[in-house]
Amino acid sequence: MILQGLRLRLTILYTLTALALLLLVGGGMYALTVRYFTFATERALLERMALEFVQLDAPLPPALAAYAPERVLERDNTDRGDLATTFVYPINANGTFFDPNPWAPPITPDQTAALAARQGRRDWRTVVGADGTRVRLLTERLTRDDGPELLQVGRALNEQDAALRQLLLGLVALGGLSTVVVGWASWWLAGRSLVPAQRAWERQQTFVANASHELRAPLTLLRASSEVVLRGLAPNDDNRELLIDVLAETDHMTRLVEDLLLLSRLDAVRISFERTPIAAQELLDEVVRHIGRVAEQQQVTVRVTGAQGRVFGDRARLRQVLLILLDNALRYTPAGGSVLLQAETAGNVARWSVIDTGSGIDASHLPHLFERFYRAEHSRSEQQSGSGLGLSIAQALVVGQGGTISISSMPGRGTTVSLQLPAA
């Protein structure tokens, strides 16, 4: 299927979008749960601290007034079990403490928190007991001179941590299951949505192939008829120039039809590549001999320099690529210029280059040169024109053999086209 790559990209996009939504919802749920647990724990500690102040007949600090026992009992939604899960340590000025709790707390008083509270500020902190239990601590300075100096109340967070772990595991499991389900659904949905596009693409490819085949015969007939008429005209006949123009345009149309047919076959993956080891020097020399007469007429020097190594590819298709690149180089290299062909091998990669001393290409055109029908003549030369399909065909033929093609150029300094191919 031609649009498999697009289907895969759509599937990934749909799946990532769904996972991002799940992550947002799951993360929000987890954050809200953590926030609730934190609020409930700190409220319970503040209420326990206020209760201890009242039991010790100490004035409540303004910050604890809202948590006085009588205020707590007025609330309809008060969890009566909160106070039972807290513990308290009264701490004397000399650092000693006593344990009035009916059960053994998971930690002893935290001296760092006590030191902070002695400096006149309320201290909140989370500490870890010897058994790994996390404990939330509130340490407050008592507001009366007799009795303990500090009160330290705490609450073990092991139940909350266990609940949060279970919630996190549940969210991860849900995320994993959702990834599978959403991925499958996205693949199915993307395939369904691309069916009309696939059909339209196939109809377009069939039309291009059929049209190219149907155009070949009339173009061949037109050229043959024009040649016959041209041969029968006198040398000074005014119609000769008209027929020469007809022949030139016929040749141009024939090349365009051939290019379109080749591209349609490449798009439909109907071209097979016969990949064999190819000596760089031999193939490059052959291409230079083939193009030599054209180069001589244009007074441009074409030569091979430093051709080394072998590549693994289709000889006929690589020859076609090189002829396309040389045609472009000769088209935009002025008389007296030169075109160099180089080949080198580094490890498993062979790099072939076609370097010309032509007019060069502006940087704004470089990203578009492999687009079909794109031409940048106004940045190079107005004297030559083409169909804008040559580089597209070259790229498709190189990629089909497991290689890559790139272009670097600067106006007035020439152009370099580089092929990277698997070395043999």
PyMOL commands that set and color helices and strands:
alter all, ss='L'
color gray80, all
select helices_A, chain A and resi 4-55+62-67+69-74+83-85+111-118+158-232+239-267+280-297+315-331+363-368+377-379+390-399
alter helices_A, ss='H'
color red, helices_A
select strands_A, chain A and resi 86-91+123-128+134-141+150-156+276-279+301-307+310-313+338-346+349-356+404-409+415-422
alter strands_A, ss='S'
color yellow, strands_A
deselect
rebuild
show_as cartoon
